[in-house]
Amino acid sequence: MLSTEDRVALSDGAETTVQQWGERGPLVVAVHGLGSSRRGWARIGEHLAGRYRVVAYDQRGHGDSSVTGPMTLERSVADLAEVVAALDEPVHALIGHSWGGAVAVVGGRRLDVARVVAIDPMLHVERGVWSANTLPEYQRMLGQPLDEREASIRLSHAGMPEVEVESKLHAAQRITLEPIVALGEANAIDEGRWDVRAVVAGYPKPLLFALADPRRSVVVAALRPPLRERGGSNVQVEVFEGASHSLQRDAFDRFMPVLERFLERRSATTSDR
């Protein structure tokens, strides 16, 4: 499947690479999570091509982006807004995973997009979890020489489609620990200040939460009922039992029909476009 790439300059001098799968259909903009890259959306992009155009970009410090500038949530949302502005056409949906899921939920409320999909989004991180769990994981991974890192990826993804393996290898090639540390510090994550739950209340457009198995998810059990209760009638919650945090990868065949039905569902917003 052929895809196209372009560079986009951001307002503070940083740059990112934007990649598109598909040549026709409504526009879907995808935001990857921590330690990933734009190519993490290749499998979904290839699957939807012909009906949708999927556009993904590298978040700061990831893939082929430049590391210039802060790693705050606000800057991440501003980057998303600038990528959307550069596309200069209506966006049918935002879709984000993990860190990118939080960016999509916040950005989706501010931007003129029809609907939002958040895959196991990083809505809130309890105090101390970042330094106890997340940071050590990346310290171990990024402490390996690149050849060992790539061998580990091939081993852990054995049996997965090659497009998934290649996307992880791309993400591993240039990432360093610097942006991971900066993300934690700039957002005071270890102090419990990463919290976008309030943004969900009364969400003004269709919003799909695709959540991993509670035992393997960053959205803990206590956070789940309020998503439905406070989110309002626009919020849909789907739980993928047994699936990991990266459910779009290991539960692909279950996730895609849910995603496609959500993308196809008509609303007042889409009918006006």
Disulfide bonds with the S-S distance in Angstrom:
none
